[in-house]
């Protein structure tokens, strides 16, 4: 299911994909089309 959610975010041309799943966050360096961050990291980046 994780890969489906990420694929949907990429297809929708989302800038960010927010998650608290450590497995996804660790693999996020391999995904180039969408920025994968945790919610706290997102808030720190945006503000």
C-alpha positions in Angstrom: 0.0 0.0 0.0 2.9 2.4 0.7 4.1 2.3 -2.9 0.6 2.9 -4.1 0.2 6.0 -2.0 3.6 7.3 -3.1 2.7 6.6 -6.8 -0.5 8.5 -6.4 1.4 11.5 -4.9 3.8 11.4 -7.8 1.1 11.1 -10.4 -0.8 14.1 -8.7 2.5 16.1 -8.9 2.4 16.7 -5.1 5.3 18.6 -3.7 5.2 16.8 -0.4 4.2 13.4 0.9 3.8 13.4 4.7 4.2 10.3 6.7 5.3 9.0 10.1 6.3 5.6 8.8 10.0 5.1 9.5 10.4 2.6 6.7 9.2 5.1 4.1 11.2 7.9 5.6 14.4 5.8 5.4 13.8 5.0 1.8 12.8 8.6 0.8 16.2 9.3 -0.6 15.5 7.0 -3.5 12.3 8.9 -4.5 13.0 12.0 -6.6 9.6 13.2 -7.8 8.1 14.1 -4.4 9.6 15.3 -1.1 8.9 12.7 1.6 9.0 14.2 5.1 7.4 13.7 8.5 4.8 16.2 9.7 7.2 18.0 12.1 9.9 18.2 9.4 7.3 19.7 7.0 6.3 22.4 9.4 10.0 23.2 10.0 10.6 23.5 6.2 7.5 25.6 5.4 7.7 28.1 8.3 
